[in-house]
Amino acid sequence: QAYPLHPTNPFESAVYWELIGVAAGAFLRIVGINRHGAVALGVAAGLIGLSVAGFVEVAAGRIAASLVALLGQLALVEVLIGGAIYVLTSGGIAFVVMLILVGIYGRLIVGEVIRFVRHG
């Protein structure tokens, strides 16, 4: 139970939902669902995070990042905007740095996995 439903440390919840967003987007890309489907799942992950974990800033960041992705911006920009909302709502700058790193490296790893799956 590394990530309790109501953690005393919001850091756990934030990283948890960022990883869910990255993994869900990767799964959708591997099975060939378009960008809009991945965005919808990102928004859903944000809403679930809000209802389950109760951290408004985490859900807002996740949803905002998904909406930015819909506009076709780079993944880095997507994570930065999600992180900025997190800072503005909670002041947790260290959390945001971690989220950005998780987002960037998560997407890099995902890209390699997708290339391997498609090209063998």
Kinemage of the C-alpha trace (Angstrom):
@kinemage 1
@onewidth
@group {chain A} dominant
@subgroup {mainchain}
@vectorlist {calphas} color= white
{ca gln a 1} P 0.000 0.000 0.000
{ca ala a 2} L 2.559 2.525 -1.199
{ca tyr a 3} L -0.156 4.949 -2.322
{ca pro a 4} L -3.010 5.089 0.195
{ca leu a 5} L -6.293 6.570 -1.002
{ca his a 6} L -5.977 9.476 1.430
{ca pro a 7} L -2.208 9.938 1.907
{ca thr a 8} L -0.973 12.353 4.531
{ca asn a 9} L 1.717 13.300 2.005
{ca pro a 10} L 0.227 14.821 -1.194
{ca phe a 11} L 3.546 14.137 -2.931
{ca glu a 12} L 2.621 10.454 -3.112
{ca ser a 13} L -0.729 11.182 -4.662
{ca ala a 14} L 0.693 13.683 -7.151
{ca val a 15} L 3.351 11.326 -8.480
{ca tyr a 16} L 0.866 8.465 -8.516
{ca trp a 17} L -1.589 10.296 -10.761
{ca glu a 18} L 1.140 11.677 -13.029
{ca leu a 19} L 2.397 8.113 -13.554
{ca ile a 20} L -1.149 6.909 -14.251
{ca gly a 21} L -1.518 9.655 -16.858
{ca val a 22} L 1.769 8.728 -18.545
{ca ala a 23} L 1.036 4.990 -18.497
{ca ala a 24} L -2.517 5.433 -19.761
{ca gly a 25} L -1.367 7.640 -22.633
{ca ala a 26} L 1.288 5.067 -23.544
{ca phe a 27} L -1.234 2.230 -23.572
{ca leu a 28} L -3.587 4.172 -25.829
{ca arg a 29} L -0.770 5.012 -28.270
{ca ile a 30} L 0.400 1.391 -28.392
{ca val a 31} L -3.091 0.104 -29.204
{ca gly a 32} L -3.484 2.858 -31.801
{ca ile a 33} L -6.073 5.142 -30.208
{ca asn a 34} L -5.625 8.748 -31.319
{ca arg a 35} L -4.476 11.741 -29.281
{ca his a 36} L -8.017 12.789 -28.401
{ca gly a 37} L -8.615 9.443 -26.709
{ca ala a 38} L -5.421 9.831 -24.676
{ca val a 39} L -6.492 13.334 -23.632
{ca ala a 40} L -9.908 12.083 -22.548
{ca leu a 41} L -8.238 9.446 -20.396
{ca gly a 42} L -5.909 12.057 -18.889
{ca val a 43} L -8.912 14.185 -17.921
{ca ala a 44} L -10.599 11.108 -16.475
{ca ala a 45} L -7.477 10.316 -14.429
{ca gly a 46} L -7.565 13.859 -13.085
{ca leu a 47} L -11.214 13.576 -12.097
{ca ile a 48} L -10.610 10.210 -10.438
{ca gly a 49} L -7.645 11.688 -8.573
{ca leu a 50} L -9.875 14.516 -7.376
{ca ser a 51} L -12.642 12.222 -6.171
{ca val a 52} L -10.436 9.527 -4.671
{ca ala a 53} L -7.429 11.406 -3.317
{ca gly a 54} L -9.184 14.718 -2.710
{ca phe a 55} L -6.234 16.805 -3.874
{ca val a 56} L -7.731 19.532 -6.053
{ca glu a 57} L -4.342 20.782 -7.269
{ca val a 58} L -3.274 17.337 -8.482
{ca ala a 59} L -6.473 16.824 -10.435
{ca ala a 60} L -6.382 20.373 -11.838
{ca gly a 61} L -2.796 19.900 -13.012
{ca arg a 62} L -3.571 16.566 -14.636
{ca ile a 63} L -6.682 17.883 -16.398
{ca ala a 64} L -4.918 21.035 -17.556
{ca ala a 65} L -1.999 18.999 -18.896
{ca ser a 66} L -4.421 16.824 -20.854
{ca leu a 67} L -6.208 19.819 -22.345
{ca val a 68} L -2.842 21.301 -23.368
{ca ala a 69} L -1.945 18.005 -25.031
{ca leu a 70} L -5.161 18.286 -27.044
{ca leu a 71} L -3.856 21.565 -28.468
{ca gly a 72} L -0.840 19.635 -29.762
{ca gln a 73} L 1.850 21.199 -27.590
{ca leu a 74} L 5.039 19.380 -26.605
{ca ala a 75} L 4.932 16.966 -23.681
{ca leu a 76} L 7.363 19.208 -21.801
{ca val a 77} L 5.023 22.195 -22.125
{ca glu a 78} L 2.136 19.976 -21.060
{ca val a 79} L 3.905 18.928 -17.855
{ca leu a 80} L 5.134 22.456 -17.113
{ca ile a 81} L 1.636 23.916 -17.324
{ca gly a 82} L 0.246 21.155 -15.111
{ca gly a 83} L 3.090 21.860 -12.680
{ca ala a 84} L 2.481 25.614 -12.748
{ca ile a 85} L -1.134 25.110 -11.706
{ca tyr a 86} L 0.092 22.842 -8.908
{ca val a 87} L 2.446 25.579 -7.655
{ca leu a 88} L -0.235 28.255 -7.816
{ca thr a 89} L -2.730 26.158 -5.868
{ca ser a 90} L -0.472 24.563 -3.253
{ca gly a 91} L 2.943 26.242 -3.299
{ca gly a 92} L 4.657 22.840 -3.470
{ca ile a 93} L 7.576 23.687 -5.754
{ca ala a 94} L 9.555 20.543 -4.885
{ca phe a 95} L 6.527 18.446 -5.835
{ca val a 96} L 6.359 20.147 -9.209
{ca val a 97} L 10.023 19.519 -9.978
{ca met a 98} L 9.434 15.846 -9.247
{ca leu a 99} L 6.282 15.806 -11.399
{ca ile a 100} L 8.136 17.403 -14.304
{ca leu a 101} L 10.938 14.836 -14.050
{ca val a 102} L 8.460 11.975 -13.794
{ca gly a 103} L 6.552 13.345 -16.775
{ca ile a 104} L 9.615 13.876 -18.979
{ca tyr a 105} L 11.372 10.604 -18.206
{ca gly a 106} L 8.104 8.690 -18.230
{ca arg a 107} L 7.363 9.940 -21.739
{ca leu a 108} L 10.910 9.218 -22.945
{ca ile a 109} L 10.667 5.631 -21.688
{ca val a 110} L 7.199 5.304 -23.194
{ca gly a 111} L 8.516 6.479 -26.576
{ca glu a 112} L 11.204 3.788 -26.547
{ca val a 113} L 8.680 1.099 -25.569
{ca ile a 114} L 6.338 2.138 -28.388
{ca arg a 115} L 9.169 2.038 -30.947
{ca phe a 116} L 10.167 -1.438 -29.736
{ca val a 117} L 6.584 -2.738 -29.875
{ca arg a 118} L 5.996 -1.364 -33.374
{ca his a 119} L 9.343 -2.209 -34.961
{ca gly a 120} L 10.553 -5.154 -32.917
